Amino acid sequence: MMAHLDLDAFFAAVELHRRPELRGTPLVVGGDPRGRGVVSTASYEARKYGIRSAMSCAEALRRCPQAVFVRPDHAAYREWSRRVWDTVRAHAPVVERIGIDEGYLVLAEGDPPEQAAIVQQAIREQVRLSSSLGVGACKVVCKIASDMRKPGGITYVPDGQEAAFLAPLEVRRLPGVGPKSEQRLTTLGIETIGALAALDDERMGEALPGRGWLELRDRARGIDPRPVSSEPGEAVSISSEETFDVDISERAELHLRVRAMAAPLAGSLQSSGRSARTITTKLRYPDFSIVTRSHSLAVGTDDADQIGELACMLLDRALEQRPGALRLVGVGVSGFQEHQQLSLGL
């Protein structure tokens, strides 16, 4: 059996260890709430006010005026993350870290929930952090299950019960179903993962035209053959993009969306100890035409603010050449090198 492990409100949890006087207060790790910063992580006290990752810090402040804002310290988070995954490796035979605060592991022989509890307890005792685990026979089930009993829970899906576990859940919970796909599916009356799993080939192709629908339906049925690998393949680029429900033309709103994408990209770079020399911004117009703009630095960066600033600059350049509303924006980083930090050389 395997498990997906997710550290609970990781950045905020680390900050509360560093600033214990803030325990019990709504804590937001992110940028300047009076500027253009975005939320990286919010404590569970802050989440009660609807504050979530990638929200503008200004909106977070409006929702919770008493919130305390702390700028991210990624060097500290990398060190805490290293301690967590060193601890996990001491209790699991195979570990695949997929981010600074989450990963998959093959559980040691024995009762699966008990083995998951051993890992969870070790993290709590040795690193003083809370984690949630989803335990099952495949990655997609484990990933969804780890989010079911946050914070600090363990959700176990016995072998053979994958489809039954997934069936009643909202279709948006299935990895690979984004806002646009969810909207299309719900319009067709497909609101649960079980309803998606029940579609035949013809209806599935109508519901989600294009490639990838067969794999998505398999996962809806709890079929996911991907193994836990301690040596995942090296990516040549990483990117994030968002398709809007309604086309957006306001430059300030587009900048906000682009900057929100920069934070997780920077986190991925930092967790892998790399920096990126090339930043790329992708624009898709209502007629589905795509424009990309890239800029390469002399020395790589892993700073979210710098990546966001460059991405916004590239967005502006593209819109100067072709103004108009956009249905999608994306940000990517490539040209990886071992960690180096530098000034923004525009």
N, C-alpha and C positions, 0 to 999 in steps of 0.2 A: 504493500500500500504506500501511497505518497501523500504529501500534504503541501498546501500553500500556506506560507507564513507571512503575515502582514503586521508590521509594527504599528501600534495604535497612536495616531496623531504624533508621529515620530519627532518632527522638528520641535513641536510645542512641548513634548514630553522631555526632550533634552534641555530645553530652556527652563523648564520648571525645576529640574535638578540644579541648574546653574543659578536660578533665582527662586529659591524656595519660598520667599516672601510673597510670590505671586500665586501660590497655590490657592485654588478656589475662585480666582478671578478669571474673567473672559480674556484669554490671551490669543493674540493674533501674531503669527510670524509672517512678515511681509514687508512691503515698501512703505513709503511715506503716505499716510492716509490723507494728507493735504496736497499730495502730488498725484503722480500717475502710477503709483505702486499697485501691485496685486498681491493677494493673499497666497502664501505658500502653504501654510498649514494653520488650522485653528484648533484650539483646545476644545474639549467636549463642552465646557462651560460656554464657550463662544458659539459653538454650533447650535446651541439651543435658540439662538437668535437668528438662525438661518444663514450664518456665515459659513462659507465653504471655500475650498481651494479654487484659485483662478478668478475669484470675485475681485472687483476693484476694492482697494483698501478704503477708498472714499465711501463706497456703498457699505462696507463693513462698519465703518464709523457711524454712518447714519442709522444702521440697524441697532448698534450697541454703543452709544456714546461713552460708556464707562469702560470699554475694552482697552486693554494695554497692548500697544504695538511694539514689537521687537524686530529689528532687522536680522535677517538670516546670517548665521555664521557657519558656512559650509565646511570649513576646515574642521570645526568641532563635530559637525554631524558625520563627516567621513570617519573620524576617529571612533565615535560611538558605534557607528555601523560596523566598523572593522571588529570591534569587540563582540558585537552581537553575532556576526557570522562565524567568528572563531569559536564562539560558544556552541553554535548550532553544529558546526563540523565535528565537534567532540562527541556529539550524541546521534548523528545521522551518517550513514555510510556514503550517501551521495547528496550533494547540495548544489543547486543551480540558482545563483543569485541573479535576479533580473532587474534589480534596482537597489537604491541605497537602503530602502526600507521593506523590501519584499523579495520573496524567492520561493522556489520549490525544493522539497527534500524527499528522499526515499527514507521511510521510517525503519528503524531497527526491528528485528524480529520480535514478535510478541503481540499483545493486544493493541490494535492501532490507536484507539483513543488514549490508552495508557501511555504509549510511547510518545504521542503528541504532547500529553500533559508533562512528561519528563522534560521535553525540549522547552516548553513554555515556562516551566518552573525554573529551569536553569537560567533562562534569560532574565527572569524576574529576580532571582537571587544574585546572579553574578554581574548583571548590567543594570539592574533596577529599572527595567522597562517592561511595559505591558505589550502583549502580542495576542493576535487572534489567529486561529488555524482552522483551515478546512481540510478534512481528511477523507480520502476516497481513492478510487482506482484510476482516475484520469485527471488531467490538468484542468479541463474546463469546469468539472464539478468541484474540484478543490478550490479553484479561484472564486467561484460564486459562493461556496460554502463558508469561506473565511470571512465573508462580509455579513454573515447572517446573525452573529451574536457578538457584535462589537460593543464595547471594548472588552478584551480579556476572555473571549469565549472560544470553545472548540466545538465545531459541528462535524459530525461523523456521518458519512453516507456509505452504508455497507455495500459491498460488491453485489451487483445485480439490481440495486435500487436507484441507479443513476437517473433513468428516465422518469421514474415516479417522483423523485426529489425535484427535478427540474420542471415538470409539467405545469404545476400551478403558479409558477413564478411569472412576473411580468416580463414580456419579451425583451424589454430594454436591458434586463440584467444579463442577457447573453452577450459575452464579448464578441464584437464584430457587428452588433446592431447599434448603429449610431442614431442620432436624432432624426435624420432624414429617412433612414430605413424603418425606424419605429413608426414614424408618421404614415409611411406608405402601408405598412403592415396593419396598423390599427384601423386605417381607412377601409381596409379589406376585411375587417372583423377579426384579425389575428392579434390577440392581445396577450396571450400567454405563450411560454416556451413550448408547452404541450401542443398548442394549436399549430405552431410552426413545425413541430416534429411530425405532425399528422399529414402535412401537405404532400400530395403526390408530385411527381416530376413536373407535370404540366402546370399545375397551379403554383408550384414553387418558382418556376421560371417566370411566370406572370407577375408574381408578387415581388421578386427581386431579380430583375433582368441583369444580365452581365455575368461575370465570372465569380466563382466563390460560393454560390448558393448551396451546392451539394455538400461542401465541407461544413457550412453553417448549419444545415439541417442535420447532418450527422452529430454535430455537437449538441444540438437541441435534443437529440435522442440519447445523449450521454456517451457518444462514441468519439473518442479522442485518443489516437494512438501515439501522440507525442511523448517521448520518454523524458525523464528527468536526466539532464546531462550536466556533468560537472565542467564540461568544456564547450560552452555554446560557441557557435560560429562568430567570427569577427565581422561586425557590420562595417560597411564602408561609408554609411551615412545614417543619420537618424533624423526623423522629421515628425511634425505634428500639423494637422490641418483641421479646419472646422467648416462644415457646410451650414449656412444660415437657413433658418426657417423662412425668413423674409430677406430679400436682397438688401444690402446695407450700402449707403452712399456717404454717410457722415464720416469724415476723416478721423475725428476724435474717437468714435466708436471702433473703427477699424484698427486704429493704433492700440486701443485697449485690448482687443482680441489678440493682436499680434504679440503684444508684450506678455499676455497671459500664457502664450505658447512657449515663450523663451524660458520661463522658470523650470518646467520639467525637462526641457532639453539640456539646460545647464546642469540640472541635478544628475542626469544620466552621464554627462561628461565627467562630473566631479566624482561620481561613484566608481567610475572606471579608471580614474586617474589620468584622463586625457583632456586635451583641449582641441579646438577646431579652428582651422584657418579660414574656411569658407562658409559664409552665411548666405542662404538662398531664401527668397520670398516668392511664393506662388500665388497667383491671382486667377480666379475663374469668373468669367463674366456670365450674365444671364443667358447668352447664346451658347454657353458651354466652351467658348474659346478660352485657352489657357495662356497666360503670360508668366514667365519667370525672370527674376533678376537676381544676380549673385554678386558678391563682393568678397575678395580674398585679402586677408591681413598678412603682414610680414611674419607675425608671430601669433600663434593660436590663443584663444581665450576660452574660458569656461564660465564667464560671468554673465548672469541673466540680464542685468541691466545693459551691458554692452551688446549682447546678442539682440535684445529687444530694440535698442537704439538703431543698430544697423538694419534690422529687419524693417523697421518703420521708414528709415531713409530709402530703402529699396522699394517699399510700397509706394512712397511718394513719387519716386522717379518714374515708376511704371504708370501711375495715375496721371502724371503730367503729360506723358506721351499718349495715353488713352484714358481719358476721364470716364467716369460712369460708376454705377452701382456694381457691387460684387455679390456673387452667390457663395463664394468660398475664398478663404485665405489660408495659406500654409507657411510654415517656417521650417527650414532644414539646416543642418550643420554637417560639414564633411571636411575632408582634408585633415584627418586626425593626426595628432602627434602626442608624444608623452607630455605630461602636464607642464604647461608654462602659462604664466599669467602676464597679461600685457594690457597697456593702454589702448584705447580705441583709436586706431590710426585711420581716419577717414580721409 
